Amino acid sequence: MNGAARRSVALLAAAIFLFFLAVVSGDNFVDPDLYHLLALIREALRIGHIPIEDRFAYTPTVHPCIHHEWGTGALLYAATSAFGAGGILAWKYALAALLGGTVFAVHRRESTPIAVVALLAPAAIVLVASGFSTLRAQVFTLLFVALLVLFLDRDRRGERGWILPWLLLHVVWVNLHAGFVVGTILFGLHAVEQRLRGARVGHLVATLAAMALLVLANPYGWTYVPALLRAVTLDRSIVTEWDPIWKDAPAVVAVFAGALALAAYGGLRGGWRNAPGALLVLAAACGACLHQRHASIFGVVWICLVPRWIARTPLAAVSRFRPRIQLAAGVLVAAASACVVLRHAPWRLRVPANPGEEPDLRYPAGAVAYLAERRFEGNVMVPFTVGAFVSWELHPRVRVSFDSRLEAAYPPGAAAENRDFYAARDGWRATLARYPTDAVLAPAESRIAGALLADGAWSASYRDDAYALFVRPGLSLDTVDRRGARIPARFP
């Protein structure tokens, strides 16, 4: 490779990463899951161990309460304690860099032309970005999936030195996120594919058995297993991200369809023997079809495997463009992406608390500050997306009705009950009477806010443009109306 070719490779790699950064930095607002991760570790430090009983809710919870993302919480709590918002953003960009570096390492080992990777990368980035929030445990899973593909490539080459490092990484993954189940499935499919290709798989079967045993290497021991089975089989249709991919935004659906078409073209054109990892791509595609949440995993598997398939087709002609043309394209994409990155202010972590700041998420920063200033103690009914935020800010004086831990803390039906209450469906009064609720936190435009105002029994003690806080009969709090005022909010 001459100097011009090396420069074009370096520039195209930089352009891809800057484009990735431009996409993911646009969502620099705190993910709701981050708050329950932080609250868990803070509580664990307070009591001296990872709790197996719920510490945050006043409604019925499961026992044992297994937090399969505790390791992610520990890492992010340490970063937050040391560096505040900067620690969270540092983790996000470090994970983005590690993911990009792993994908590049996969293709460097396979000698996939960087121009082919660059041509396909934008589609993968759109899909990956759908799961690359700030910051949830699934982002770690995206990195570990890419690492798994890298190690499985070494297996196809007949190497065996990857097995022990992978088992160590598997233990880490088990304690970071239950997404390791996806990795186990992909590993098993690799063994099946290798057997179909006539390769020896005894070492793969043994490694898979070791992976199953190492699931027990967690703070909860064997009790983790039934909790994991419950999580895997839970009906999550109440949560939008678990809807099928075709219910996602039209642009995402179009990108996914295009990615599938390219995978089919590359696989069929080159044939089975020239499509290593075909079962992995197929399984990841099926997962994305079933659930939008898995589109990001498909994006990682797809960008790791499909470009090498495409490199054996006529579409690979792009890699034969003159280095100067590739350099010019790289400069253009890099410059445009850098401008977008700067416009997104990637150094700023946002906590949306006012209408118009974030379409689908508003934190009750004003209502929480109101309760904190009055040193309120009691039970608060909350929407599940912001329950963990309330716990992070007000625990242990306040317990919540529900939060985004879902099956990790709550029995089946709790999520539907929460949804129906905030939609003011039949039975909402019975839900309110069923639990010892002292206050109801309601989005200002929700049906339950209107129903409580019309009912009159519960008084609105606090209101702003995003939320209203209603207190039970007999509980007296001063009335504050901040409608029309901007509510400040910051992390942590």
N, C-alpha and C positions, 0 to 999 in steps of 0.2 A: 504494500500500500504506500503510494507516494505522499508527499507532504500535503498536496491539495486535497487528496482523498481523506487523509486523516483529519484535516481541518473541517471538511464537510461533515464527517461523521460526528465530530465533537460539537459542531454547531447545530446539527439536526437533533442530537441528543439534548442539548441545552434548550432548543426551541420546544421540543416535546415537553420537557419538564416545566418550562415557563407557561406553556399552554395549560398543563395540568394545574399549576399553581393559580393561574388566572381563574380557572373554573372553581376550584375548591375554596379559594379565598373569598369568593362572593357569599359564602354561607358562614361567615365568622360570627355566628350567634351561638350562645350556649345551648347545647342539646339538653332536653329535659332529663335524660338518663344520667347525665353527669352529676346532677345534684344528689340523686339517691346513692351513687357510688361514693361521693364525698361524705355524705351523712353517715353511711355505714362505717367507713373507716374511722371517722371522728368518734363515733359511738364505741367502736371496738377498742380504740385507744383509751377511752374513758373507763370502760369496764374491765379492760385487760385481756380480752379474747374476742374472736369472731363470734358473734351471737348466733345461736340456732333458734332463738325465739324472736318474733317480731318486736321491735322496740318503738315503732313509729305510728301504728294505726290503732284506732279505738274500735274499729269494726272487726268482725271475725277474720282470723288469719290462719294459715296452715302451720303445722308443726311436724317436723322441723322446717324452719325457714331457711332455705338454701340459696345463698347469693353466689351464683356461679361466675359472677364478674368481679369477685372480691379483689383479685389480683390487679385488675385494671384500676379499681378504686384506690388501692394502695399506691400504685405508681402515680396516679393523678393527684391524690391527696398530698403526697410528698412534694410534687411539683408545685401545687398550689400554695402549700405552706411556705415553700422556699422563695417562690418567684411570683406568686399571684397569677393574674391572667396571662402573664408572659410565659409561665411554666406550661400552661395548657396549650398555648399557641406553639411553643417550642416542640412539644410532643406531636402536635398535629403535623407540623412541617417536617419533623424528623421522620415520622411514619411515611409521609408522602415521598421523601427522598429515598428512604429504604425500599419502599415499594417500587419506585421508578428504577432504582439501582438494581434490584433483583430481576425485574423484567429485562433490563439491559443485559445483565449477566446471562440470563437464559439464552438470549439471542446471540450473544457473543460466542457462547460455547457452540451454538449450532451454526455460526457464520451466516446468520440471516442478514441480508442487506439492510442497513439502517434506513435506507430510503423507503423500503417496503414497510418497515415498522412505523416510520414517521407517517406514511400515507394512511395506515390503519389506526394509529394511536388516537386521533380525535374521537372516533366512535367509541373506543374502549373507555376513554376519559369521561365521556358523557355518562356511560353506564356506571363506572366506578364512583363518580361523584355523587350519585344518588344515595350511596351509603357512607360517604366520607364526611360525616358531620363533625362538629366541634364540641365535645369529643365523646364518642361512644365506643363501647368495647368492640363492636363489629369492625372498626378500623384496624384493630390488631389482627382480626381474622383475615382481612384482605391481604395483609402482609404475609401471614403464615401460609395462606393458600399459594401465593407466589413462591415462597420458599419451598413448599412441598413440590411444586412443579419442577423447580430447579433440581431438587434431590432426585426426583423420579427420572429426570433426564440422565443423571449420572448412573442410575440403575440400568437404563436402556443401553448404556455404554459398557455394561458389565462390571462397573465399579461396586465396591461393597463398603468402602470407608465412610459413606454417608449415613449408615444405619444408626450408629451410636449417637452422633450429633442430632440426628432427627428425633430419636427417642427422648433426648434431653429437651429439645424444643417442644416436643409433644406435651411433656409434663408442664412446661411453661404455658402452653396454649390452653391446656385443661383448666388452669387456674386464672386465665384471663377472660375466657369467653366460651360459652357452650358451642360456638361455631366450630370447635374441634371435631364435632360430629360430622360436619361437612367434609373436613379433611380426612376423617376415617373412611367415609364413603368413597371419596375420590381415590384414596389409597387402595381400597378393596377393588375398585374398578380397574385400577392400573394392573393389579395382580391378574384379574380376569383377562384383560387385554393382552398382557404379556403371555399368558398361557395360550390364548388363541393364536398368538404369533409364533408359538413353538418354543418360547424361552422357558428357562427354569424359574420356578416361582416358590420353591421351598423356603428360601430366605425371606420372601415377602410374607408368606403365611406366618412364619415365626415372628416377624416384626409386627404384623398385625395383631397377633396374640399378645405380644408384649405391650402394645399400645392399649389394648383392652384392659390389661392388668394395671397399667400405670394410671388409668382413670382414677384409681383409689388413692393416688398421691395428691390429696387435697385436704384442707382443714376439716372437712366434714366426714371423711372416711367413706364407708360403704353406704351411708344414708344419702350420699350424692346421687347414687344410681337410680333409686325410685323417683327422686326429684327430677332427674334428667329425663326419665321416661315420661313423667307427667308433663314436662315442658315440651317435649318433642311431639306429643300426641294432642296437645291442647288446641282447641278451636280458637283461632285468633282473628276470625273474620271481622270482629268489631273494630280492629285497628287497620287503618287505611293501607299501611305499608305491607300488610299481609294479603292485600287483594291481588288478583291476577295481573300480569304485566299489561294486558290490553286495557286496563282501567287507569293506567298511568297517563301522564301528559302525552299528547299526540307526538311531540318531538321525540320523546324517549321511546315510545312504541315504534316509531319509524326507524330510529337508530338500531333498536334491537332487531327489527325485521331485516334491516340491511346487514347487520352482523351475522345473522343466521344464514342469509343468502350467500354471503362471502364464505362462511364456513362450509356450507354445502358445496359451493363451487370448487373451493380448494381441495376438499376431501374427495369429491367425485372425480375431479380432473386428474389428481395425482394418484388416486387409488388408495386402497386400504394400507398398503405397506409404506406409503409415503405420507401417511396422516397419523403420526404418533400422538397418542393422547385423545384419539377420537371419542372414546367412551367418556372421558372426562368432560370434553366439550359438550357432548350430548346430555350428560347428566346435569351439568351446570345450566344448560339451556332449559331443560325441563324444570329445574328449580326456579328459574326466573319466570317461566310461563305461569307457574303456580303462585308465586309471590313476588311482588315488586321488590321487596327487601333483598332478594337474592340476585337481582340484576347486577349489582356491584360485584358479586362473586363471579358471575358469568363473565363480566367484563375483564376480570383479572385472568381467569382461565383462558379466555378467548385471545387476549393480547399476548399471552405467553406461548400459545400453541399455533394459532391460525396463521400468523405471518409467515412461518416457515413453510406452511402448506402453499400459501399464495406465492411464495418465492419460487416455486416449481411450475408456475403457470405463466401464460403470456402477460398477466398483469404485472409481473416482476420487471417488465421493461422500464418501469420508472427508476429502478435502481441503476440503469445504464445511462441515465441522463448525465451530461457532463458535470464534473464537480462544481464548476462555476454556477451552473443552474441550481444545483442543490444548495450551494452556499447562499445564493440570492434568495431562494425560498426560505431557507433557515433564518436568514437575517430578517426577512419580512415578518415571519411568524413570531420570532423572538421579540422583535421590537413592538409589534402590536400586543402581544401577550404581556410584556413588561408594562406597557401603558395601562392595561386593564388591571394588572396586579396593583399598581400604585393607586389607581382610582378606588380600588376596594379597601385600601388602608389595611393591609394584612397584619399590621402590628396592633390592631384594635379588636378586642373581644367584646361583642355587643350583648346586652341583655335587653331584648325588646320588651317594652312595658307600655307603649302608647300606640293607639291606632295609626296604621300607615307605616310603622317601622318594620314589620315582618308580617306577611299575609296570613300565615297559619299559626302564629305563636305570639302570645303576649303573656308576660309574667306579671303577677299581682304585686309588683314592688310597692305600690302606694298602700294597698290594704295591709300588706305585711309590715311595713314601717309603722302604720297606724297601730296595729296590735302590739308591736314591739315597744313603741313609746309608752303604751299603757300597761306594759308588762302583763298582758292578757294570759291567763292560764285556762285551758279548756280544750274541747274537741271541735274541730272545724271540718265541715263537709266541703270537699274540694273536687274540681274536675281532675281526671287522672293525669293530664299532661302537666299540671303545675303542682301536684301534691308533693313531689319530692322537693321542689323549690321552697315550699312552705316548711317542710321538715328541716331542710338545711338552715333556714333562717330562724326558725322559732322553736325547734326541739331543744330541750325536753318539756318546755312549758306547754307546748301545743302538740296534740296528736291529730292525725288526719284520717279521713275516711277511706282514701284510696290514693294510689300513685302508680307510676309507670313500671313498677316491679312486676305487675300482673301475676303470673302463676308462681313466681318465686315467693310471694307473700300472701296471695289472696286465693280463696277457693273458687271453683268454677261458678260462674254466674255473677260474680262481683262486678266485673267489667260491664256487663249488660245492665246491671242494676244502676251503676253510676251513670251510664249513658241515658237510660230511661228517666232517671231523676232530673238530669239537666235539660232533657227535652220536655220536661213537665208532662210526661205521659201518665195515663191512669195509674194510680197507686203511688204517686210521688209523695203524698202526705203520709202514707203508710211507711214509706222508706224513711222519712224524716222522723217519724215516731218510733221506728224500730230500734234506733240507736241513740245513745245519750249525747245528742248534738247540741252544742252551745252556739255555734255560728255557722252560717252558710256563705261561702265565697262563690259568687256567681259572675260569669262574664256579663258585662253590662247589657249586651244585646241578646242574651240567652232567653229561652222561653221560661226557665225557672225564675229568672229575675222578674219578669213580668208577672208570673203567677204569684210570687211572694209579695210583690207590691200590691197586687189586686186583692190578695187574701187579707192582708193587713195585720195578721197575728204576729208576724215577725217584722221587726222594725229595721229599716236601713240605717245603720249607724255610720257607714262610710260609703262614699261613691266617688268614682272618677270616670273618665271616659272609657276605661277598659274593664273595670270591675266594680261590683257592689258587694258590700258585706252586710248580711242580715243577722241579727242576734235574736235569740229565743225570747219568748215572753218571760218577764221576770228578771231579765239580765239588762242592766242599765249601763250604757256607754254613751259618752258625748257624741253628738252628731257632727260629722265633718263632710263637706261637699267640695271636692276638688275638680269637679267637671269644668273643662275648659283650660285647666292647668296642665303643663307637661310634667310627667312623673319621672324623676331621675332614677336610674338604675345602673349598677355597676357590679362587676364580678371581682372578688368572690362575695 
